[in-house]
Amino acid sequence: MEMGNGTGPGMSGAFSGGGNEILGMGGGGGIMGGGDISHMSPEVKWIFEMAWYGETVRYDGLICEEHPPKLSSDGIWEKLIIKSAGLYFWQYRLPKLEIVILLVFFLWQGFNILFKKLGLSIPKLSSMMLAGLLLNVLVTLSGENSIIADILVTKNRIDVAGCLGSFGFLIFWFLKGVRMDVKRIFKAEAKARVTGVAAVTFPIVVGFLLFNLKSAKNRPLTFQEYDVMLLMESITSFSGIARLLRDLGMNHSSIGRVALSSALVSDIVGLLLLIANVSRSSATLADGLAILTEITLFLVIAFAVVRPIMFKIIKRKGEGRPIEDKYIHGVLVLVCLSCMYWEDLSQFPPLGAFFLGLAIPNGPPIGSALVERLESFNFGIILPLFLTAVMLRTDTTAWKGALTFFSGDDKKFAVASLVLLIFLLKLSVSVIVPYLYKMPLRDSIILALIMSHKGIIELSFYLFSLSLKLVTKDTFSILVLSIVLNSLLIPMAIGFLYDPSKQFICYQKRNLASMKNMGELKTLVCIHRPDHISSMINLLEASYQSEDSPLTCYVLHLVELRGQDVPTLISHKVQKLGVGAGNKYSENVILSFEHFHRSVCSSISIDTFTCIANANHMQDDICWLALDKAVTLIILPFHRTWSLDRTSIVSDVEAIRFLNVNVLKQAPCSVGILIERHLVNKKQEPHESLKVCVIFVGGKDDREALAFAKRMARQENVTLTVLRLLASGKSKDATGWDQMLDTVELRELIKSNNAGMVKEETSTIYLEQEILDGADTSMLLRSMAFDYDLFVVGRTCGENHEATKGIENWCEFEELGVIGDFLASPDFPSKTSVLVVQQQRTVANNN
């Protein structure tokens, strides 16, 4: 029950001024003044307390409040003063909202942490649904008059937490539209397009035929219920699939890319069917046409008015400048107006927010700014309130008759059977179509499971149908159970079938040490920042290229994905950068490497790509491109950048280091990390040469580093020195397979050294030095710090060897190894560049 405010005709206003005299209390009476109200009747006593305090529990148990309402309580004093008529602190709006937010947040985070500890790949939305379901069970077990029920179930008052959750759900739909790039439908592979269309249309066609085969008397479900379930169970939500793949870490895998494209096609087909169903379900044809006309008007305004305005704002702000808050606030106002418009049409309100999001240019600056500002807080705090509100409206007792045919409730069993039938139809067609397109069976099954996933989108449509009384409470409850089970079991099945560790396994050796006769070298060069361009070009230029030993270079510019769901790989031989993806950096990369290509066009091939991907999954794109192009060596920039005088560190990007570590773990070929502190360039002064030194202790990484340095030594004006570190007092004879390989790799250098000569055609010097421990190694390297322009070392150089004894615990960056980390340290006296090389790890059946 709600009362008027003190200035109107409400109860509080009626007792202003002379209220005490009416009650016979006099001017000095009242509760605070010590007046006695024990003789009053419950009705009069409540009126007096209401007049004094504003919000009380009425004599019949209802909570009455004035407007504007009081948001927070006065704590224990309220109960001490007005006793039974006073409210507990959790009965006020603000404390109740805070309690619900904290309760829901800790519960769903607890489920999420529990699943991670158990090693289960369960999406976060599933944890949120389980949190709401647990609260539903607690309310049911504790009874309607319990404290938990009083907090979670609002009676005769506005449900603030539910309203806030509904707003969060509108923002979720809006961001779904912002992140979606509809143009990718035209870029999708044929198998993705066919799978997306078939996954929606096939279950609908079969379900429609089955419904019409039954007579009206034998149909346990009404036409409206059947229509809603058939459409919603057949649709695949792009946003739900994108969130699922992101939680499973699959959105950058080959299966994930096909699934995203298929889900996008399926989502658009489903939306078209949903809009077409509007006219069919209208009372008259004229009403249906009127609604379609109003929807068309909204779309015209969104795409012909709002979208051009957004582009004008972007053009006015200029590239790289942030979007002001007033534009963000204006967009949020448009979101609310869009939802009100669709509500007025008696249609699903979040669709208005979704279509408005489609009209907003995705990617930077507006799309990415909206996602960055809204998504984290909305997804982690507000959206769980919506899922909790949905779960609290579920009747768990309705599940009993849905699981068995002998329950006696044909309608509940029919609902469960229809859900299972559509799931099996959708799963079957999603397996068959990609399999016919030569996708492996296991991958086809994984793709089908992804396309059959259900979540928050379907849940919201069923809630909307319940509010319109298109489905009953029991039917809604069974559908909620099916979605919860789907969201739990399908990710588990995907996690069981999908093995990410095997996706980059290579069945042939792709490393420099295994190359014969200095054949073609294929490299993949990664660029993050403009200052990485010159260092990579200089290293490639110092590498040997000729008509007999050509150099093929794939250049990959890495751009962080912002404001979009689908990662993109652009080949600049076949297409240009699109709107939103274009960067001056990419243009600089293209122009710089094209100039390098023209200068050595006879012996080098350049192919430039731009990868727009999530920072946490860029390693997948790098490894996939390396695997597809049969690359021998990936060259990565170090995460630290030095100043122009190479004396101080100006940037230290931890995300680049994280990427480098992950590439080292899963690369299908050899990997090099370049730490540039000195310009590596073969074009020195006429009387000078580029001096390269290889620190060789032994092992496959050292052999790989030596193989790359030998190739450099064949270049003009490049002098190579190979320094072999030997343990003092130990024999040099090979005692194992690894040592034998080291001896074979160094044989020619050892022969030249024993003969006392240097091979002029390779300009190579071989040196040996005995050392006692890591201190000796440190002193030796410091003594020769200024003698070379580039050090080339293996990543595992010196591991479990006297060369690093005593200094291995001082290694700061494990990806560089002990020796590489020492050479790249700011404390190292010279500013010599370092290339750390790791030989290919992911070779099947590699001995």
DRENDREN-159326 format. One record per residue (C-alpha): x, y, z; residue in three letters. Coordinates in pm, whole numbers, padded with zeros to 5 digits, always signed. Layout:
XYZALA...
***
This chain:
+00000+00000+00000MET+00138+00343-00089GLU+00035+00671+00074MET+00044+01029-00055GLY+00312+01277+00039ASN+00284+01540+00309GLY+00170+01820+00082THR-00115+01642-00091GLY-00438+01483+00020PRO-00259+01173+00148GLY-00250+01053+00506MET+00065+01245+00603SER-00080+01570+00472GLY-00409+01518+00657ALA-00236+01522+00992PHE-00006+01818+00943SER-00074+02113+01169GLY-00359+02015+01399GLY-00312+01640+01394GLY-00221+01615+01761ASN-00537+01793+01871GLU-00755+01556+01671ILE-00593+01262+01850LEU-00630+01433+02186GLY-00255+01447+02249MET-00202+01821+02280GLY+00096+02019+02159GLY+00348+01845+02380GLY+00235+01493+02305GLY+00369+01243+02056GLY+00602+00950+02077ILE+00923+01148+02111MET+00756+01385+02354GLY+00654+01102+02585GLY+00283+01092+02490GLY+00081+00779+02574ASP-00079+00606+02274ILE-00158+00275+02442SER-00527+00358+02477HIS-00572+00408+02100MET-00731+00153+01869SER-00492-00027+01622PRO-00625+00184+01331GLU-00579+00518+01509VAL-00248+00408+01658LYS-00115+00317+01311TRP-00238+00650+01168ILE-00054+00838+01437PHE+00268+00641+01382GLU+00236+00686+01006MET+00194+01061+01053ALA+00499+01072+01275TRP+00737+00836+01100TYR+00620+00824+00739GLY+00669+00447+00680GLU+00526+00176+00906THR+00387-00174+00912VAL+00007-00136+00916ARG-00217-00315+01163TYR-00307-00572+00893ASP+00058-00644+00803GLY+00096-00432+00489LEU+00384-00186+00460ILE+00270+00169+00395CYS+00500+00446+00277GLU+00483+00807+00179GLU+00606+00954-00150HIS+00883+01026-00218PRO+00972+00715-00018PRO+01235+00697+00251LYS+01524+00493+00107LEU+01726+00398+00415SER+01641+00305+00773SER+01742+00452+01107ASP+01872+00117+01226GLY+01764-00035+01558ILE+01615+00292+01687TRP+01310+00255+01469GLU+01208-00075+01629LYS+01285+00058+01979LEU+01068+00365+01928ILE+00761+00243+01740ILE+00811-00128+01805LYS+00576-00355+01607SER+00484-00082+01361ALA+00847-00014+01271GLY+01028-00162+00973LEU+01338-00377+00985TYR+01636-00225+00805PHE+01615-00481+00525TRP+01259-00370+00447GLN+01381-00034+00317TYR+01463+00001-00049ARG+01832+00088-00039LEU+01944-00165+00226PRO+01734-00434+00057LYS+01890-00357-00281LEU+02240-00366-00134GLU+02173-00697+00043ILE+02031-00856-00275VAL+02323-00735-00487ILE+02581-00870-00240LEU+02396-01197-00189LEU+02358-01266-00561VAL+02713-01154-00642PHE+02881-01376-00382PHE+02664-01674-00472LEU+02730-01668-00847TRP+03099-01593-00795GLN+03110-01885-00552GLY+02961-02119-00813PHE+03201-01983-01075ASN+03506-02040-00855ILE+03380-02387-00758LEU+03347-02491-01123PHE+03697-02365-01198LYS+03840-02559-00904LYS+03662-02871-01029LEU+03805-02816-01378GLY+03460-02773-01537LEU+03411-02528-01825SER+03083-02374-01712ILE+02988-02025-01845PRO+02936-01743-01599LYS+02570-01702-01698LEU+02508-02059-01585SER+02658-01976-01245SER+02423-01677-01222MET+02123-01897-01299MET+02229-02149-01035LEU+02263-01868-00781ALA+01904-01757-00853GLY+01782-02116-00840LEU+01949-02169-00501LEU+01778-01858-00365LEU+01447-01990-00499ASN+01496-02315-00309VAL+01592-02126+00010LEU+01275-01914-00012VAL+01063-02225-00069THR+01216-02415+00225LEU+01217-02122+00467SER+00856-02019+00405GLY+00688-01696+00298GLU+00730-01526+00637ASN+01104-01581+00670SER+01365-01308+00653ILE+01514-01440+00327ILE+01167-01437+00169ALA+01106-01085+00300ASP+01430-00972+00135ILE+01394-01150-00199LEU+01017-01158-00256VAL+00865-00810-00264THR+00494-00790-00184LYS+00277-00489-00269ASN+00584-00270-00330ARG+00807-00191-00623ILE+01080-00454-00671ASP+01382-00224-00701VAL+01631-00508-00753ALA+01412-00660-01025GLY+01372-00322-01199CYS+01747-00263-01189LEU+01806-00614-01326GLY+01559-00548-01610SER+01749-00232-01698PHE+02071-00433-01696GLY+01912-00681-01933PHE+01817-00399-02172LEU+02180-00283-02167ILE+02287-00643-02234PHE+02069-00652-02548TRP+02192-00311-02654PHE+02556-00418-02624LEU+02467-00736-02810LYS+02369-00519-03107GLY+02675-00295-03070VAL+02914-00591-03079ARG+02745-00761-03374MET+02883-00697-03723ASP+02605-00796-03963VAL+02835-00750-04263LYS+03018-01066-04158ARG+02726-01267-04297ILE+02855-01193-04646PHE+03210-01290-04545LYS+03112-01619-04377ALA+03210-01951-04531GLU+02947-02151-04715ALA+02936-02419-04445LYS+02875-02153-04178ALA+02591-01992-04374ARG+02422-02323-04456VAL+02464-02451-04099THR+02318-02130-03956GLY+02010-02140-04181VAL+01953-02515-04145ALA+01986-02507-03764ALA+01685-02272-03747VAL+01461-02375-04035THR+01486-02755-04012PHE+01349-02790-03654PRO+01074-02536-03730ILE+00962-02719-04046VAL+00961-03061-03878VAL+00787-02926-03569GLY+00521-02750-03777PHE+00449-03071-03971LEU+00420-03277-03653LEU+00181-03027-03498PHE-00047-03030-03802ASN-00047-03410-03818LEU-00224-03425-03481LYS-00591-03348-03446SER-00696-03058-03225ALA-00834-03298-02962LYS-00500-03478-02922ASN-00292-03163-02877ARG-00194-03111-02511PRO-00042-02773-02598LEU-00223-02471-02734THR-00117-02319-03064PHE+00032-02016-02888GLN+00241-02226-02648GLU+00361-02454-02927TYR+00444-02156-03150ASP+00650-01981-02881VAL+00846-02292-02786MET+00906-02405-03144LEU+01047-02068-03247LEU+01259-02005-02936MET+01404-02356-02915GLU+01502-02343-03284SER+01680-02006-03273ILE+02051-01979-03191THR+02150-01653-03025SER+02470-01493-03152PHE+02529-01310-02824SER+02479-01628-02621GLY+02720-01824-02841ILE+02978-01544-02830ALA+02961-01538-02451ARG+02984-01920-02434LEU+03291-01930-02660LEU+03453-01649-02467ARG+03404-01832-02138ASP+03535-02156-02290LEU+03831-01980-02454GLY+03728-02100-02802MET+03631-01780-02981ASN+03967-01766-03165HIS+03980-02133-03260SER+03878-02259-03604SER+03562-02418-03462ILE+03484-02099-03272GLY+03510-01887-03586ARG+03272-02112-03777VAL+03035-02121-03479ALA+03030-01741-03453LEU+02953-01702-03823SER+02684-01973-03808SER+02528-01820-03496ALA+02523-01477-03661LEU+02336-01616-03962VAL+02103-01812-03735SER+02031-01507-03519ASP+01941-01288-03817ILE+01717-01560-03965VAL+01551-01601-03625GLY+01488-01228-03592LEU+01330-01218-03938LEU+01104-01508-03843LEU+01019-01338-03516LEU+00917-01015-03690ILE+00724-01209-03954ALA+00541-01390-03675ASN+00412-01056-03546VAL+00168-01009-03833SER+00061-01375-03821ARG-00020-01361-03450SER-00211-01030-03469SER-00587-01027-03430ALA-00642-00891-03781THR-00430-00843-04089LEU-00465-00465-04054ALA-00325-00478-03699ASP-00033-00689-03816GLY+00048-00451-04102LEU+00024-00155-03866ALA+00276-00312-03628ILE+00512-00396-03914LEU+00484-00038-04039THR+00575+00100-03695GLU+00868-00142-03669ILE+00987-00034-04015THR+00960+00331-03909LEU+01177+00260-03605PHE+01441+00085-03820LEU+01444+00374-04066VAL+01499+00624-03785ILE+01773+00408-03632ALA+01971+00344-03952PHE+01888+00654-04158ALA+01901+00914-03881VAL+02088+00787-03573VAL+02366+00603-03757ARG+02466+00899-03981PRO+02469+01122-03672ILE+02707+00879-03503MET+02943+00891-03801PHE+02937+01270-03795LYS+03029+01263-03426ILE+03319+01027-03500ILE+03439+01250-03785LYS+03417+01561-03570ARG+03608+01407-03279LYS+03895+01288-03496GLY+04093+00966-03475GLU+04232+00862-03139GLY+04035+01114-02932ARG+03803+00979-02659PRO+03426+01011-02676ILE+03282+01262-02430GLU+03040+01154-02159ASP+02752+01355-02302LYS+02741+01129-02609TYR+02738+00816-02389ILE+02453+00962-02182HIS+02264+01057-02497GLY+02292+00701-02629VAL+02159+00562-02299LEU+01858+00793-02325VAL+01797+00661-02678LEU+01814+00304-02542VAL+01538+00380-02291CYS+01323+00554-02553LEU+01366+00262-02792SER+01250+00013-02530CYS+00950+00233-02446MET+00858+00247-02815TYR+00865-00133-02850TRP+00675-00171-02523GLU+00406+00056-02662ASP+00384-00177-02963LEU+00329-00469-02721SER+00646-00627-02856GLN+00958-00755-02680PHE+01114-00429-02544PRO+01483-00539-02557PRO+01452-00571-02936LEU+01436-00193-02953GLY+01766-00169-02766ALA+01913-00441-02990PHE+01825-00270-03319PHE+01953+00061-03183LEU+02279-00116-03097GLY+02304-00244-03453LEU+02277+00117-03574ALA+02572+00225-03356ILE+02905+00190-03546PRO+03087-00101-03382ASN+03450-00084-03285GLY+03632+00234-03183PRO+03561+00499-03091PRO+03189+00493-03001ILE+03118+00119-03001GLY+03427+00028-02802SER+03368+00316-02558ALA+03014+00194-02488LEU+03132-00163-02432VAL+03419-00056-02207GLU+03199+00176-02000ARG+02897-00051-01959LEU+02980-00418-02002GLU+03188-00511-01696SER+02967-00345-01435PHE+02647-00446-01609ASN+02749-00810-01657PHE+02901-00861-01314GLY+02660-00666-01090ILE+02329-00573-01258ILE+02255-00857-01500LEU+02269-01128-01227PRO+01975-00949-01060LEU+01766-01012-01370PHE+01850-01382-01376LEU+01775-01408-01004THR+01435-01242-01057ALA+01355-01491-01334VAL+01457-01788-01121MET+01248-01663-00827LEU+00941-01669-01051ARG+01000-02036-01129THR+00781-02297-00961ASP+01017-02585-00884THR+00724-02814-00797THR+00618-02807-01164ALA+00924-03012-01258TRP+00790-03333-01108LYS+00549-03421-01386GLY+00776-03324-01674ALA+01033-03600-01648LEU+00821-03915-01679THR+00542-04024-01908PHE+00362-04196-01620PHE+00321-03878-01417SER-00033-03834-01544GLY+00029-03476-01660ASP+00029-03492-02041ASP+00094-03121-02085LYS+00412-03113-01876LYS+00543-03424-02049PHE+00456-03272-02388ALA+00657-02960-02307VAL+00963-03163-02205ALA+00927-03392-02509SER+00903-03097-02749LEU+01216-02938-02603VAL+01407-03266-02635LEU+01281-03327-02991LEU+01384-02983-03116ILE+01722-03020-02946PHE+01786-03352-03121LEU+01672-03213-03459LEU+01893-02907-03420LYS+02188-03118-03305LEU+02150-03363-03595SER+02132-03106-03873VAL+02421-02907-03719SER+02637-03222-03731VAL+02539-03335-04081ILE+02580-03005-04269VAL+02942-02923-04166PRO+03037-03291-04201TYR+02919-03278-04563LEU+03152-02978-04604TYR+03449-03203-04506LYS+03472-03088-04144MET+03605-03366-03916PRO+03333-03555-03730LEU+03456-03456-03384ARG+03465-03089-03487ASP+03117-03121-03640SER+02980-03261-03313ILE+03143-02979-03115ILE+02996-02722-03356LEU+02651-02882-03324ALA+02670-02870-02944LEU+02766-02502-02959ILE+02474-02425-03192MET+02235-02609-02956SER+02330-02404-02651HIS+02057-02207-02471LYS+02089-01925-02223GLY+01973-01584-02114ILE+01820-01478-02447ILE+01575-01769-02458GLU+01506-01726-02086LEU+01403-01363-02137SER+01168-01448-02426PHE+00994-01709-02213TYR+00958-01458-01928LEU+00804-01208-02171PHE+00568-01479-02299SER+00468-01554-01940LEU+00387-01189-01879SER+00163-01191-02189LEU+00007-01520-02069LYS+00119-01699-02386LEU+00256-01978-02166VAL+00144-02101-01824THR+00349-02087-01505LYS+00411-02462-01515ASP+00524-02451-01878THR+00754-02158-01801PHE+00907-02345-01507SER+00979-02654-01718ILE+01138-02440-01990LEU+01357-02270-01730VAL+01472-02613-01607LEU+01558-02717-01962SER+01766-02402-02014ILE+01953-02451-01685VAL+02035-02813-01772LEU+02133-02714-02127ASN+02366-02439-02004SER+02537-02684-01767LEU+02560-03007-01966LEU+02652-02874-02311ILE+02964-02682-02193PRO+03074-02997-02007MET+03031-03205-02323ALA+03223-02947-02528ILE+03503-02943-02271GLY+03522-03323-02285PHE+03545-03334-02667LEU+03754-03024-02735TYR+04128-03044-02666ASP+04294-02705-02728PRO+04643-02848-02677SER+04618-03048-03002LYS+04499-02772-03232GLN+04851-02655-03325PHE+05030-02991-03334ILE+05242-03016-03648CYS+05327-03352-03805TYR+05651-03236-03963GLN+05957-03052-03845LYS+05945-02679-03900ARG+06268-02544-03763ASN+06589-02396-03896LEU+06815-02679-03776ALA+06628-02932-03991SER+06652-02720-04310MET+06895-02842-04571LYS+07108-02639-04809ASN+06980-02307-04677MET+06648-02338-04860GLY+06350-02106-04841GLU+06297-01949-04500LEU+05937-01863-04408LYS+05903-01618-04121THR+05605-01466-03942LEU+05685-01121-03805VAL+05450-00977-03540CYS+05400-00603-03497ILE+05224-00440-03200HIS+05347-00080-03210ARG+05496+00151-03475PRO+05841+00130-03314ASP+05846-00246-03378HIS+05845-00193-03756ILE+06202-00071-03802SER+06353-00333-03571SER+06187-00619-03756MET+06281-00484-04099ILE+06642-00440-03987ASN+06660-00799-03862LEU+06510-00936-04184LEU+06746-00724-04392GLU+07040-00864-04201ALA+06917-01218-04272SER+07038-01391-04584TYR+06819-01377-04896GLN+06903-01490-05246SER+06736-01651-05543GLU+06857-01991-05422ASP+06760-01920-05060SER+06458-01686-05073PRO+06299-01528-04771LEU+05920-01530-04738THR+05792-01292-04475CYS+05436-01285-04340TYR+05381-00965-04147VAL+05105-00973-03886LEU+04989-00646-03732HIS+04811-00721-03403LEU+04524-00490-03304VAL+04319-00539-02989GLU+03952-00623-03050LEU+03734-00354-02894ARG+03357-00325-02908GLY+03306-00639-03120GLN+03259-01011-03062ASP+03409-01164-03376VAL+03790-01164-03430PRO+03902-01068-03778THR+04204-01161-03990LEU+04255-00933-04289ILE+04488-01015-04576SER+04593-00693-04747HIS+04650-00872-05074LYS+04276-00934-05114VAL+04102-00659-04914GLN+04159-00325-04749LYS+04102-00228-04390LEU+03735-00161-04321GLY+03571+00119-04128VAL+03644+00084-03759GLY+03935-00150-03820ALA+04157+00098-04001GLY+04456+00228-03815ASN+04738+00453-03917LYS+04956+00183-03764TYR+04834-00074-04017SER+04891+00169-04300GLU+05243+00235-04169ASN+05310-00138-04149VAL+05193-00194-04507ILE+05386+00099-04652LEU+05706+00023-04459SER+05722-00342-04563PHE+05624-00259-04921GLU+05922-00021-04935HIS+06145-00295-04791PHE+06010-00537-05052HIS+06089-00300-05338ARG+06448-00262-05219SER+06512-00640-05222VAL+06230-00755-05450CYS+06431-01025-05624SER+06482-01243-05317SER+06206-01169-05069ILE+05829-01207-05064SER+05610-00996-04832ILE+05249-01071-04736ASP+05086-00839-04482THR+04795-00921-04251PHE+04604-00738-03980THR+04466-00941-03690CYS+04193-00778-03482ILE+04155-01006-03182ALA+04108-01023-02808ASN+04437-00957-02630ALA+04409-01280-02429ASN+04372-01495-02742HIS+04604-01333-02997MET+04841-01630-02964GLN+04576-01849-03129ASP+04568-01627-03438ASP+04947-01614-03456ILE+04979-01992-03433CYS+04696-02057-03678TRP+04856-01831-03938LEU+05195-01992-03878ALA+05043-02338-03919LEU+04847-02244-04230ASP+05145-02080-04403LYS+05394-02353-04300ALA+05612-02093-04127VAL+05955-02194-03996THR+06021-01907-03756LEU+05791-01667-03567ILE+05963-01345-03461ILE+05803-01162-03167LEU+05895-00822-03022PRO+05996-00802-02656PHE+05740-00644-02424HIS+05980-00372-02311ARG+06061-00070-02525THR+06373+00140-02472TRP+06422+00512-02524SER+06592+00648-02834LEU+06931+00655-02661ASP+06866+00296-02541ARG+06944+00384-02179THR+06601+00368-02014SER+06276+00171-02042ILE+05985+00381-02170VAL+05714+00114-02180SER+05656-00225-02021ASP+05340-00390-02161VAL+05251-00699-01959GLU+04992-00810-02218ALA+05267-00848-02482ILE+05474-01056-02241ARG+05169-01277-02170PHE+05125-01321-02546LEU+05492-01412-02599ASN+05481-01677-02325VAL+05168-01836-02473ASN+05314-01840-02825VAL+05625-02015-02693LEU+05402-02283-02537LYS+05191-02370-02843GLN+05371-02250-03157ALA+05386-02505-03442PRO+05737-02390-03536CYS+06042-02220-03390SER+06003-01885-03214VAL+06235-01590-03169GLY+06196-01295-02931ILE+06380-00982-03042LEU+06504-00736-02779ILE+06622-00437-02979GLU+06853-00198-02798ARG+07088-00143-03091HIS+06997-00092-03456LEU+07046-00432-03619VAL+07133-00337-03976ASN+07374-00488-04223LYS+07417-00149-04391LYS+07695-00029-04166GLN+07975+00203-04268GLU+08173+00072-04571PRO+08463-00041-04353HIS+08241-00190-04080GLU+08031-00502-04057SER+07743-00622-03844LEU+07896-00824-03562LYS+07683-01116-03443VAL+07773-01343-03152CYS+07613-01678-03071VAL+07644-01801-02711ILE+07647-02181-02742PHE+07628-02419-02447VAL+07435-02707-02599GLY+07082-02824-02660GLY+06818-02794-02930LYS+06749-02425-02869ASP+07119-02343-02901ASP+07136-02542-03225ARG+06838-02346-03357GLU+07001-02016-03263ALA+07322-02126-03437LEU+07131-02226-03751ALA+06972-01880-03778PHE+07305-01708-03712ALA+07475-01919-03983LYS+07218-01797-04229ARG+07290-01438-04127MET+07663-01504-04172ALA+07611-01568-04544ARG+07496-01209-04581GLN+07745-00942-04686GLU+07903-00733-04411ASN+07795-00978-04138VAL+08062-01131-03913THR+07962-01423-03695LEU+08136-01530-03375THR+08034-01856-03210VAL+08135-01870-02843LEU+08105-02216-02692ARG+08100-02233-02313LEU+08248-02552-02168LEU+08240-02675-01811ALA+08587-02651-01666SER+08753-02985-01603GLY+08502-03194-01799LYS+08557-03385-02123SER+08430-03236-02448LYS+08347-03580-02591ASP+07982-03645-02666ALA+07815-03866-02405THR+07455-03859-02527GLY+07232-03804-02827TRP+07194-03432-02759ASP+07570-03384-02728GLN+07622-03576-03054MET+07386-03340-03232LEU+07576-03044-03087ASP+07902-03190-03218THR+07758-03242-03567VAL+07628-02883-03575GLU+07967-02743-03470LEU+08185-02982-03675ARG+08270-02742-03958GLU+08339-02460-03715LEU+08566-02683-03505ILE+08759-02798-03812LYS+08811-02440-03925SER+08926-02341-03579ASN+09171-02634-03555ASN+09311-02543-03894ALA+09369-02188-03768GLY+09170-02026-04042MET+08840-01845-04094VAL+08614-01924-04384LYS+08602-01612-04590GLU+08274-01699-04758GLU+08092-01716-04425THR+08303-01477-04213SER+08269-01703-03909THR+08488-01721-03598ILE+08472-02012-03353TYR+08584-01969-02991LEU+08577-02196-02686GLU+08591-02087-02324GLN+08597-02296-02009GLU+08398-02161-01715ILE+08350-02266-01354LEU+08006-02128-01272ASP+07757-01852-01346GLY+07986-01586-01203ALA+08249-01675-01463ASP+07985-01655-01736THR+07872-01316-01613SER+08224-01176-01610MET+08297-01317-01956LEU+07983-01171-02114LEU+08042-00833-01951ARG+08398-00825-02087SER+08272-00871-02443MET+07958-00656-02409ALA+08077-00379-02642PHE+08227-00607-02907ASP+07905-00706-03084TYR+07587-00556-03229ASP+07364-00862-03178LEU+07368-01160-02946PHE+07180-01473-03057VAL+07110-01728-02783VAL+06887-02029-02732GLY+06608-01994-02478ARG+06730-02291-02274THR+07094-02193-02316CYS+07287-02300-02006GLY+07003-02478-01829GLU+07133-02742-01585ASN+07488-02646-01678HIS+07778-02492-01491GLU+07742-02185-01716ALA+07438-02070-01519THR+07515-02221-01179LYS+07444-01962-00912GLY+07266-01710-01137ILE+06961-01908-01248GLU+06755-01770-00958ASN+06820-01415-01078TRP+06631-01470-01403CYS+06349-01212-01427GLU+06186-01323-01753PHE+06163-01698-01798GLU+06069-01664-02165GLU+06424-01536-02234LEU+06609-01804-02040GLY+06893-01735-01796VAL+07154-01615-02049ILE+06904-01421-02259GLY+06762-01249-01952ASP+07111-01151-01839PHE+07196-01000-02180LEU+06865-00810-02196ALA+06892-00676-01842SER+06910-00298-01795PRO+07220-00363-01581ASP+07411-00514-01873PHE+07683-00259-01963PRO+07623-00234-02339SER+07302-00169-02530LYS+07345-00466-02762THR+07033-00622-02914SER+06944-00982-02832VAL+06755-01250-03024LEU+06635-01540-02808VAL+06540-01849-03010VAL+06334-02153-02912GLN+06317-02457-03137GLN+05981-02605-03238GLN+05812-02788-02949ARG+05475-02909-03089THR+05587-03188-03320VAL+05383-03510-03312ALA+05594-03812-03220ASN+05901-03594-03179ASN+06195-03774-03026ASN
***
